[in-house]
Amino acid sequence: MRFVYAIAFVGRRFLMIRNEKRGGWEMPGGKVKLGESDDEAIAREFVEEVGREFIALSKEEIPGGAVFTGKLGKKVGKGEMEWRLFDSLPSDLAFPDYEYTEVLCWARGEEAGAKKA
């Protein structure tokens, strides 16, 4: 099954959610439902987990799915997860740090390019 996740920025800081089931911090996202586009899936997952809109700026295909980068939008409800903004990756990640490093670098480049445009 295909998955999506988002790297949302507020300035240079990025948002991560605390996943207690996996015991660490991760990017918001999840599985794409049957008949749902990647864009629809990330918008739904972000609201469910964070309680805020996600304003997508760019999308990158990765094995098994897609990662989006964008901005934190307005509050639209109560998210299911605790979330925080980080300057760098925290030590207690839900997945190995190498799974975040490359896409975070890509996302920062996309975000910086969007500011110049």
Secondary structure, DSSP 8 states (H G I E B T S, - for coil): --EEEEEEEETTEEEEEEETTTTEEE-SEEE--TT--HHHHHHHHHHHHHSEEEEEEEEEEETTEEEEEEEEEEE-S--SSEEEEESS--SSBSS-THHHHHHHHHHHHHHHHHHH-
